[in-house]
Amino acid sequence: MTAPIIAAWLIWRKKMIRHHRERMPRAALDLALTRNALLAIIPFQQGEPLAHFFELYHRYPAKALNLILQARPVL
């Protein structure tokens, strides 16, 4: 029962992603660049799951803002 629902959702999601890429390519690019920049400043070690940090920063937005405000670019 759940497999057809998941399959239908995956098809819908794929169509929506394609739709947004075609209609708003600049927004998709901006979102990807923002995501990559945020991933670069999350202090995790090799092999450590990022899901823990996503949960932490989602639960505590002030920590996320502090992380962004105190980040220094690495050149």
N, C-alpha and C positions, 0 to 999 in steps of 0.2 A: 504493500500500500504506500509506504513512504518513498520507495524508489521512483515511481512515476512522478511524484510531487517534486522530489529533488531534481529529477531530470528536466521537468518543465521549468523549474526555477532557474536552473543553469542555462537553459536555452534563452529564457527571458532576459537574464542578466547579461548574457553575451550580446544579445540584440541591443540592449540599452547602452552597453559600453561602446559598441560600434556606432550607435546613433549619436552619442555625445561626442565621440571623436570626430565624426564627420561634421556635426553642426557647430561644435565649439573646440576646434583644434588648439587654439591658444589657451583656453581654460584648462584643457587636459594637460598641456605642456607645463603650465604654471603649477598645477597640482602635483605633477610628477617631480618637478624641481623642488617644490616645498617639502614634499615627502623625503626626498633624498637628503636635503639639507638637515631636516630634523633627525633622520636616521644617523647622520654623521656626528651629531652632538650627544646622542644617548650613550652614557658611559657603561658599555657592556663588554665583557671579555669574550674571547673566542669560544664558541660552543655554548655560550649562555643563551637561553631562549629570550627572544625579544618580547614574547607575549607577557612576561612578568612586568616589563617596563611599560608596555602599553596599558596594562591593567592599572599599574601604579599611577601613571600620569593621568589616566582617565578618571580615576577615583579622587585624585588630589590635584586639581587644576593649578593651584598656587605653586606646587612643585614644578609643574610643567612650565609655567611662566618664568619661574626663577632659573630653570635650566636654560631656557632660551635667552633670557636677559644676561645671564652670566657667561654664556658661551663666548669663546674667543676663537677667531678663525685660525686655522693651521695653514700656514703657507709653505 
